[in-house]
Amino acid sequence: MRIVVTRRPPGDALDMLRSAGQVWVWKEDTPIPRHVLEEQAPRANALYTMLNDRVDRPLIDTAKRLVVISNMAVGVDNIDLVVCHERGIPVGHTPDVLTETTADTAFGLMLAAARRFRGGLEYVRRGKWDEWEPRLLLGHDVYGSTLGLIGFGRVGRAVARRATGFRMSVLYAARHRQALAEADLGAHYVTLPELLRESDHVIVAVPLTEETRGMIDAAALRAMKHTATLVNIARGPIVDSEALIVALRTGEIAAAGIDVIDPEPPPPDHTLLHLENCFVIPHLGSSTERTRAAMAELAAENVIAGLRGEPLPAEVPPPSSGGVGNRRSLAG
């Protein structure tokens, strides 16, 4: 069995894979070039991929020996699930193991953006810190405010748990109401327009689908409070970057915390990188040693099970017409 790994993973994942077959791994600290992936795919029985590898129909059509794909990520928008389903190729991903770490990141971004940490850092670096001034870099409170979660899956619920310690009122918009989680977390189910209108801080935590692509557009941003903070820990294309630039520049919203951006990675001159009220980090949502190792090893377990013809420990469900995060459902 030949296993193609598109990037060297952390932890013991490679040793696990070598116990199941011959492993070819792209050893550079850069994404695998498309032409190299195209050269390797026809000889692969398994693909162990990263979130920035495009596994589309043309590539899968050349991979006649392929029996399993495992993506070292929760999201699988980089993989054509329809053609995989047609071919009977199971697709694995890595849910659960990164939930709490990603929720930490979301909460950290919310705090950093709302309290203007970037502006404070630049103020100190530029030698402007002189005397204490009562109006300097005034931000907006998180404690006792209203949090709006777009999406109420694993990560959304984990963020809501953190919000209870800050005495926040929690609103959520999702495809389905979750009564048990509401009772446990004190969250309230609302429509998307209500959430945007009422929240002091809005966190995007839905998968990227055709329904959620561009969901946070100019109209959505105009619906938010001018004192509000927007945080995106999901996927960049869910938020319209150009609309966000306008909203931040004109004061339609107060601040943004961005872990994912469109395009990703952005060019160095991307405007969002240079706005004082936008706090951008390079897709660090699950970036701790323990979590990334757990993700890598779960992705390896998926590959090994697929090669053995066994159910994958974390298999992506077959594609459906409904889609996760349907925009109409979120809007009520």
Secondary structure, DSSP 4 states (H G I P E B T S, - for coil): -EEEESS--STTHHHHHHTTSEEEE--SSSPPPHHHHHHHGGG-SEEEE-TT--B-HHHHHH-TT--EEEESSS--TTB-HHHHHHHT--EE---STTHHHHHHHHHHHHHHHHTTHHHHHHHHHTT---S--TTTT-----TT-EEEEE--SHHHHHHHHHHHHTT-EEEEE-SS--HHHHHHHTEEE--HHHHHHH-SEEEE-----TTTTT-B-HHHHHHS-TT-EEEE-S-GGGB-HHHHHHHHHHTSSSEEEESS-SSSSPPTT-GGGG-TTEEE-SS-TT-SHHHHHHHHHHHHHHHHHHHTTPPPTTBPPPP-SS-TT-HHHHH-
